[in-house]
Amino acid sequence: MSALMTASEQPPRPDGRVSTGVPGLDAVLNGGLVTSGVYIVVGEPGAGKTLLANQLCYHQGRAGARCLYVTLLAESHARMLANMRDMAFFDPALLPEGVYYVSGFRTLEEQGLPGLLELLRREVRNHNASILVLDGLVQAQEAAGSSRDFKKFIHELQVAAGLARFTALMLTSSNGPTVHPEYTMVDGILELRERTLGVRSWRELQVRKFRGGATLTGVHTFRISNEGLEVFPRLEARVRRSQPPAPDAARVHFGIPSLDDMFPAGLAAGSTTLMLGPPGSGKTLMGSSLLAEGVRQGEPCLYMGFYEAPERLLHKLAAVGMDLGDAARAGRMHIVWQPPAECILDVLAHQLLSTVERHGIRRVFVDGLSAMGQAAPDGSRMSSFFAALTQELRYLKATTLFSLETPRLFGTVLDMPLEVGPSAVAENLLFLRHVELEGRLRRLLSIFKLRDADFDPSLREFVISQRGIEVQPPFDSTLDTLLTGLARRASGAHP
Amino acid sequence: METILVVDDEQGILEALADLLREEGYRVLTASHGREALERMAELRPDLVLTDWMMPVLDGPALIERIRGEAAWAGVALLGMSAVDVGALRVQYPGIPFLQKPFDIPALMRQVRKALDGGGRASLG
């Protein structure tokens, strides 16, 4: 089994942990909440706190636990339940035995924090609850006569949780500082927030404090759907620290004889290749050739693309003699298509890695690395993200080819459209380009780098026809500056 | 004037229901849980108890059981209300009408009138 858990999978749960039922969150928490711990979930209104707490309750309720959900001036229970009805985790059959809702607001108003504490202790005991949610901690904080009183309340709740063996989750809005000094007494603090850049927004979770073990540090993306919350742990934080397995002795070919002749030993199985080229230079067909050959060899293959829908892609490939339709229908060739709008980087990584792992994919072609890069609002993590991604793919023994579109059609400058060096992404580097020669545009191919194998460094023209791709003999040696896309005769040379 | 005891732990709902029923001409008592409801009933016997189901201290089922077990309160009309699926509660507690939360005002008033007119009487045993 891969040591990297996909968001839908949960790690083995150590004893004394409470599963949250939120995919990906237990992985962030290294197994879940600690039994009898007291936790604060903080976030602005609409951040997903109530949803998270309910998801936990119904998950635990399904497993036979009893959960007590106490509200303080929150939305009415009827409205809360109405909002939950469309959620996949919601199960009305668990009410009221599995999940029990009560309001503590009047008790808080009339009897203050001591009365509320007594209510919590008594109701936990009456319902034999192992999970307590207190929704609206900010009301309790406001009702406290002093900071000391509030600390005392939290301390006494911790004592009660330890004695009665219940795990408490207290939800609070973030007004002013996210983490009040009083909050530092609790066993853990989870912060939920929504961030916006331009017109785009996304949700983030961060474990600000956690007693009882290491957690995945930093910021993790989460999303809310009818399935509830789903956390996508930041890839770099969960990547394996051990050495990848030793390289496989097997070699991988494109299945294009004239191209494979340029590096007879082929690509190392499990290696990563970056293919650079401007629009229309043949990247999709070249990469798909690698997959078509994999299908011929009986290897499960994956195409992950952003711009062409699966049917359109298959039609385009069939037009050049690469009929992968049957393989796609038979599940030997998998296609993940993700339109580039509003993508989340860690969701894409999850899609890619979980598909590779689930289907034992041996060859991967990610067609459009820049679309993946655009899914990250913060470009500063790209190098570490792609390093982590390629390392995981190596662990999974998938031979991977990334295509990356270069913005300039011609010129002496080669732009890298990502804030990442090629060596962070790939061991092998292919370069495609248009070149103007003798009054027409031709496609040029060059191998820049190939690790652990000899290769032909000459510049080659390649032709795309109904028979597929054919690589031509090396260009005329009297031609210079082919890589700029504008060829010219070397001085003194005659055509 | 008929007297209705409204029992709900959610303060906002309790106050809203009390106001609505007073506007309809009923005398209204309020309690935020079952034990408080029993204290109110000891002071003034209501004609109808309109009670929530999930509450702290003493919940709806326990309150109903206590009312049914007390001879002095025989004949008090009972009406349950809950955010939980009341279909299952109707099966579990036959003879007690239930309002499904959230409800609209006309439905509330119809059910209250119906209960006062004879549906859902508390009886011994």
Chai-1 contact restraints between the chains, C-beta under 6 A:
chainA,res_idxA,chainB,res_idxB,connection_type,confidence,min_distance_angstrom,max_distance_angstrom,comment,restraint_id
A,S76,B,E10,contact,1.0,0.0,6.0,A-B,restraint_1
A,S76,B,I13,contact,1.0,0.0,6.0,A-B,restraint_2
A,H77,B,A83,contact,1.0,0.0,6.0,A-B,restraint_3
A,A78,B,A83,contact,1.0,0.0,6.0,A-B,restraint_4
A,A78,B,K101,contact,1.0,0.0,6.0,A-B,restraint_5
A,A78,B,P102,contact,1.0,0.0,6.0,A-B,restraint_6
A,L81,B,A83,contact,1.0,0.0,6.0,A-B,restraint_7
A,P92,B,D85,contact,1.0,0.0,6.0,A-B,restraint_8
A,L95,B,V84,contact,1.0,0.0,6.0,A-B,restraint_9
A,P96,B,M54,contact,1.0,0.0,6.0,A-B,restraint_10
A,P96,B,V84,contact,1.0,0.0,6.0,A-B,restraint_11
A,Y100,B,M54,contact,1.0,0.0,6.0,A-B,restraint_12
A,Y101,B,M54,contact,1.0,0.0,6.0,A-B,restraint_13
A,V102,B,D9,contact,1.0,0.0,6.0,A-B,restraint_14
A,V102,B,M54,contact,1.0,0.0,6.0,A-B,restraint_15
A,V102,B,M55,contact,1.0,0.0,6.0,A-B,restraint_16
A,V102,B,P56,contact,1.0,0.0,6.0,A-B,restraint_17
A,S103,B,D9,contact,1.0,0.0,6.0,A-B,restraint_18
A,S103,B,E10,contact,1.0,0.0,6.0,A-B,restraint_19
A,F105,B,Q11,contact,1.0,0.0,6.0,A-B,restraint_20
A,R106,B,Q11,contact,1.0,0.0,6.0,A-B,restraint_21
A,R106,B,S32,contact,1.0,0.0,6.0,A-B,restraint_22
A,L119,B,P56,contact,1.0,0.0,6.0,A-B,restraint_23
A,E123,B,P56,contact,1.0,0.0,6.0,A-B,restraint_24
